[in-house]
């Protein structure tokens, strides 16, 4: 379902998803995160007709013999847990980028 490409640390890690209709979609790995006792991966499609602006794909993530394994999240409740955790991750990232040390000093 996914192939990890070997990239240098300076480059973004990408995976290639094979969709249900056998088309391939290259995605940037945004993050791998834990939620509800499981690991998930957030993927952002690179430019192309398949990608909607800002659409992020969430999958259950595991490694088998060192190879990444992505599985669809079939349960709505599980998806909500993963989506909420990813939203919290985004909020933390935006806060870290928006609030610099000078702004923190002003808040004190």
matplotlib code that plots the C-alpha trace (Angstrom):
import matplotlib.pyplot as plt

x = [0.0, 2.9, 6.4, 9.0, 11.5, 15.0, 15.7, 18.5, 17.6, 17.4, 14.7, 11.0, 10.2, 7.5, 5.4, 3.6, 0.0, -1.7, -5.4, -8.4, -8.4, -4.7, -3.6, -0.5, -0.4, 2.8, 2.4, 4.7, 4.9, 3.8, 4.2, 3.8, 1.9, 0.3, -3.3, -5.5, -2.6, -2.0, 0.4, -0.9, 0.6, -0.5, 0.2, -0.2, -0.6, 1.9, 0.4, -1.8, -5.4, -5.9, -5.0, -7.4, -5.9, -4.7, -6.3, -4.5, -4.8, -4.6, -3.7, -3.0, 0.8, 3.0, 6.3, 6.7, 10.3, 11.4, 9.1, 6.3, 2.7, -0.2, -3.8, -7.1, -8.9, -12.3, -14.0, -15.5, -14.7, -11.0, -10.8, -12.1, -9.5, -6.7, -8.0, -8.3, -4.7, -3.5, -5.4, -3.7, -0.3, -1.1, -2.2, 1.1, 3.1, 1.3, 1.8, 5.5, 5.8, 3.6, 4.8, 8.5, 10.5, 9.8, 6.0, 6.4, 8.2, 5.4, 2.8, 4.7]
y = [0.0, 2.4, 2.6, 4.6, 6.4, 6.9, 10.6, 12.4, 14.0, 17.4, 16.4, 15.7, 12.0, 10.9, 7.8, 6.6, 5.5, 3.1, 4.1, 1.8, 2.4, 1.5, 5.1, 6.1, 9.3, 10.7, 12.2, 14.1, 12.6, 15.4, 13.5, 10.1, 10.5, 8.4, 8.6, 6.2, 3.7, 3.4, 5.1, 7.1, 8.9, 12.1, 12.5, 15.5, 14.8, 16.6, 18.7, 17.0, 16.5, 14.0, 16.5, 19.0, 22.1, 21.2, 17.8, 15.5, 11.7, 9.9, 6.2, 3.7, 3.2, 0.3, -1.2, -4.9, -6.1, -2.4, -1.7, 0.9, -0.5, 1.8, 0.6, 2.4, 3.6, 1.9, 3.0, 6.5, 6.7, 5.7, 8.2, 11.0, 10.1, 10.3, 13.5, 15.2, 14.3, 15.5, 18.8, 19.2, 18.6, 21.3, 23.7, 23.1, 23.6, 26.9, 28.1, 27.4, 29.2, 32.2, 32.8, 33.8, 34.5, 38.3, 37.6, 35.2, 38.0, 40.4, 37.9, 37.6]
z = [0.0, 0.7, -0.4, 1.6, -0.5, 0.8, 1.2, 2.9, 6.3, 4.7, 2.3, 3.1, 3.5, 1.1, 0.6, -2.5, -1.9, -4.2, -4.3, -4.7, -8.5, -8.7, -9.2, -7.3, -5.2, -3.8, -0.3, 2.1, 5.6, 7.9, 11.2, 12.9, 16.2, 18.9, 19.8, 21.9, 22.3, 18.5, 16.1, 13.1, 10.2, 8.6, 4.8, 2.6, -1.1, -3.4, -6.1, -8.6, -9.6, -6.8, -4.1, -2.7, -1.1, 2.4, 2.4, 4.8, 4.9, 8.2, 8.4, 11.1, 11.2, 12.2, 11.2, 10.3, 10.1, 9.8, 6.9, 7.3, 7.2, 6.6, 7.3, 6.7, 9.7, 9.3, 12.6, 12.9, 16.6, 16.0, 13.2, 15.5, 18.1, 15.5, 13.9, 17.3, 18.1, 14.8, 15.3, 18.7, 17.0, 14.4, 17.2, 19.0, 15.8, 14.9, 18.5, 18.4, 15.0, 15.9, 19.5, 19.6, 22.7, 22.5, 22.5, 25.4, 27.3, 26.6, 28.1, 31.4]

ax = plt.figure().add_subplot(projection="3d")
ax.plot(x, y, z, "-o")
ax.set_aspect("equal")
plt.show()
